[in-house]
Amino acid sequence: MPAWRTISLWMDQLEETLTPRPSLEHDLDVDVLIIGAGYTGLWTAYYLKRHAPELSVAIVEAQTAGFGASGRNGGWLMGNLLGEDRLLADLSAEQRRVSFDLLHGIPDEVKRVIDREGIDCDYRKGGALYCAARYPEQEATMRSYLAKLYAQGLNDADYRWLSRGELAQQIRVAKPYGGIFSTHVATIHPAKLVRGLARAVERMGVQIFEQSPVIQWQPGGARTAKAQVRSRWVVPAVEGYANTLAPLGRYQLPVQSLIVATEPLSPTLWQAIGLSQGQAFSESSRQVTYGQRTADNRLVFGARGGYEFGGRLRENFDLTDSEVELRRYLLGELFPQLKNVQITHAWGGNLGMSRRFQPHMLCDRQHGIALAGGYGGEGVGASHLGGRTLADLILQRDTQEVKQPWVLTKGGLDALKAWEPEPCRWLGYNAIIRSFVYEDKTLANPDSPPWRRHFASRLAGFMEGFMQ
Ligand SMILES: Cc1cc2nc3c(=O)[nH]c(=O)nc-3n(C[C@H](O)[C@H](O)[C@H](O)COP(=O)(O)OP(=O)(O)OC[C@H]3O[C@@H](n4cnc5c(N)ncnc54)[C@H](O)[C@@H]3O)c2cc1C
């Protein structure tokens, strides 16, 4: 059996045997073919069958359900989208409220489904703490971010400023400068969710074929090494693996996120750290960090990873010493008392980044193609919305989901912005990341003179401007 258990802490913790489902050995005719058994593919299948049980739906997966980012992520189930401020900027206040309500409702809708389907995935809606917790400049950045949220019509029922004292009541970091508490985030056990969803859609009549990579696709169907599938609709749901399905790799690049898990921590250590209500947390630097306390009392903590030249997929996620050390260092900055705890698991995965740095949910009725992706590291909730939206688009349901600014129904794949050719992408990505690393090192060093701190922040902010 392939070594799927080693993919992540989450896959390792599953009690099931991970026996592969049958692979696709014969030609197939279905209404909807979904490529990829991660959250996007499975949520699409779920809502299609819920609204139209008569549809025949098949999912063809290269490895096993949850092999991709869905079985590896940090478990933040967020009621928002990457780049939502830009996506919603041109809407009226009323429209924006509708969009926010839709986004904020994601964790609760997921909860309704997992309750209905009996999926136990350690769901806890404890909100999220965005902490200014490593250098003083973070406080000003977080305060101006909060002001932007409020200018868009949100209020303290959505996002609330926490003073140092208030922050310390929830999480005890070494350098608390303040932070933002969001109510719209839940945490989950990623692999239990994806595997539970796969079983749920099978019960609804969806066929899942595993170890069956699609090697070619086009409107009307796809081909694996052994079989041909004909279908009215094709839904490529491969996110970070877009370059396996040309031409999708032009629109979505694989970027890595890398993550570690500690051993289960003692009650005394948890007493010292806090996080007693299941809050997710991040320290708000451009390292894109995210953490959660797991149901078995570990601390799981991740940060942005790299990009490989030519959009090559990283396959080996045995992290290097320096990759583990960076995460250990960041964790130690927040919680010095954890410096010596054992890291039992270290892993990572590929996620999909669109050129506009915002997700899309696209439907091309003429060619029978529907796809969602570009979630850029905020895909646990977004993929749920993506699946729901694709089902509504395919079934022509007149819902709020299909009227959102991230929904593209004209122009087919051309509605997506293509990435620049290499070496521009690689150079651009690395230049931006280097400026972020320089900023982080400068600001984290208390001896950096004010002019250098200012310069480093301005430079990183300027470079970040290209990510739009
Ligand atoms: C380490 C890490 C941490 C993250 N943390 C968070 C987080 O805390 N919160 C959050 O919101 N988001 C997070 N994300 C992002 C989130 O996990 C993803 O956006 C989301 O899981 C994407 O789901 P998906 O179904 O679209 O893609 P995936 O889960 O990647 O599924 C794609 C599937 O397609 C299959 N596939 C690929 N090519 C083919 C082919 N040719 N034929 C057939 N099948 C194919 C793959 O095997 C895979 O199973 C994280 C991502 C990573 C990598």
The ligand as a Tripos MOL2 file, in Angstrom:
@<TRIPOS>MOLECULE
LIG
   53    58     1     0     0
SMALL
NO_CHARGES

@<TRIPOS>ATOM
      1 C1          0.5200   22.7530    4.4120 C.3       1 LIG1
      2 C2         -0.7610   23.4500    4.0300 C.ar      1 LIG1
      3 C3         -1.4590   24.1260    5.0090 C.ar      1 LIG1
      4 C4         -2.6530   24.7620    4.6840 C.ar      1 LIG1
      5 N1         -3.3920   25.3100    5.6950 N.ar      1 LIG1
      6 C5         -4.5970   25.8450    5.4180 C.ar      1 LIG1
      7 C6         -5.4230   26.2950    6.4700 C.ar      1 LIG1
      8 O1         -5.1200   26.1420    7.6570 O.2       1 LIG1
      9 N2         -6.6020   26.8880    6.1370 N.ar      1 LIG1
     10 C7         -7.0030   27.0380    4.8490 C.ar      1 LIG1
     11 O2         -8.0630   27.6160    4.6010 O.2       1 LIG1
     12 N3         -6.2550   26.5450    3.8230 N.ar      1 LIG1
     13 C8         -5.0850   25.9290    4.0790 C.ar      1 LIG1
     14 N4         -4.3520   25.3870    3.0700 N.ar      1 LIG1
     15 C9         -4.9340   25.3570    1.7190 C.3       1 LIG1
     16 C10        -6.0300   24.2890    1.5870 C.3       1 LIG1
     17 O3         -5.6010   23.1000    2.2080 O.3       1 LIG1
     18 C11        -6.3240   24.0170    0.1110 C.3       1 LIG1
     19 O4         -6.6400   25.2260   -0.5190 O.3       1 LIG1
     20 C12        -7.4770   23.0580   -0.0980 C.3       1 LIG1
     21 O5         -7.2930   21.8720    0.6220 O.3       1 LIG1
     22 C13        -7.5990   22.7550   -1.5850 C.3       1 LIG1
     23 O6         -8.4850   21.6780   -1.7590 O.3       1 LIG1
     24 P1         -8.6390   21.1050   -3.2240 P.3       1 LIG1
     25 O7         -9.6050   19.9890   -3.1530 O.co2     1 LIG1
     26 O8         -8.9740   22.1870   -4.1620 O.co2     1 LIG1
     27 O9         -7.1880   20.5890   -3.6180 O.3       1 LIG1
     28 P2         -6.3850   19.3260   -3.0590 P.3       1 LIG1
     29 O10        -6.7740   18.9680   -1.6910 O.co2     1 LIG1
     30 O11        -4.9500   19.5950   -3.3280 O.co2     1 LIG1
     31 O12        -6.8950   18.1410   -3.9610 O.3       1 LIG1
     32 C14        -6.5040   17.9790   -5.3010 C.3       1 LIG1
     33 C15        -6.5460   16.4900   -5.5900 C.3       1 LIG1
     34 O13        -6.3600   16.2970   -6.9990 O.3       1 LIG1
     35 C16        -5.5640   15.1510   -7.1790 C.3       1 LIG1
     36 N5         -4.9600   15.2510   -8.5050 N.ar      1 LIG1
     37 C17        -3.9630   16.0610   -8.8940 C.ar      1 LIG1
     38 N6         -3.6800   15.8850  -10.1990 N.ar      1 LIG1
     39 C18        -4.5440   14.9280  -10.6480 C.ar      1 LIG1
     40 C19        -4.7470   14.2960  -11.9030 C.ar      1 LIG1
     41 N7         -4.0160   14.6310  -12.9730 N.pl3     1 LIG1
     42 N8         -5.7060   13.3330  -12.0110 N.ar      1 LIG1
     43 C20        -6.4660   13.0010  -10.9290 C.ar      1 LIG1
     44 N9         -6.3130   13.5750   -9.7090 N.ar      1 LIG1
     45 C21        -5.3610   14.5320   -9.5770 C.ar      1 LIG1
     46 C22        -4.5670   15.2070   -6.0490 C.3       1 LIG1
     47 O14        -4.0010   13.9340   -5.7850 O.3       1 LIG1
     48 C23        -5.4290   15.7260   -4.9020 C.3       1 LIG1
     49 O15        -5.9870   14.6880   -4.1200 O.3       1 LIG1
     50 C24        -3.1470   24.7540    3.3430 C.ar      1 LIG1
     51 C25        -2.4230   24.1010    2.3570 C.ar      1 LIG1
     52 C26        -1.2430   23.4400    2.6920 C.ar      1 LIG1
     53 C27        -0.4900   22.7190    1.6110 C.3       1 LIG1
@<TRIPOS>BOND
     1     1     2 1
     2     2     3 ar
     3     2    52 ar
     4     3     4 ar
     5     4     5 ar
     6     4    50 ar
     7     5     6 ar
     8     6     7 ar
     9     6    13 1
    10     7     8 2
    11     7     9 ar
    12     9    10 ar
    13    10    11 2
    14    10    12 ar
    15    12    13 ar
    16    13    14 ar
    17    14    15 1
    18    14    50 ar
    19    15    16 1
    20    16    17 1
    21    16    18 1
    22    18    19 1
    23    18    20 1
    24    20    21 1
    25    20    22 1
    26    22    23 1
    27    23    24 1
    28    24    25 2
    29    24    26 1
    30    24    27 1
    31    27    28 1
    32    28    29 2
    33    28    30 1
    34    28    31 1
    35    31    32 1
    36    32    33 1
    37    33    34 1
    38    33    48 1
    39    34    35 1
    40    35    36 1
    41    35    46 1
    42    36    37 ar
    43    36    45 ar
    44    37    38 ar
    45    38    39 ar
    46    39    40 ar
    47    39    45 ar
    48    40    41 1
    49    40    42 ar
    50    42    43 ar
    51    43    44 ar
    52    44    45 ar
    53    46    47 1
    54    46    48 1
    55    48    49 1
    56    50    51 ar
    57    51    52 ar
    58    52    53 1
@<TRIPOS>SUBSTRUCTURE
     1 LIG1         1 GROUP 0 **** ****
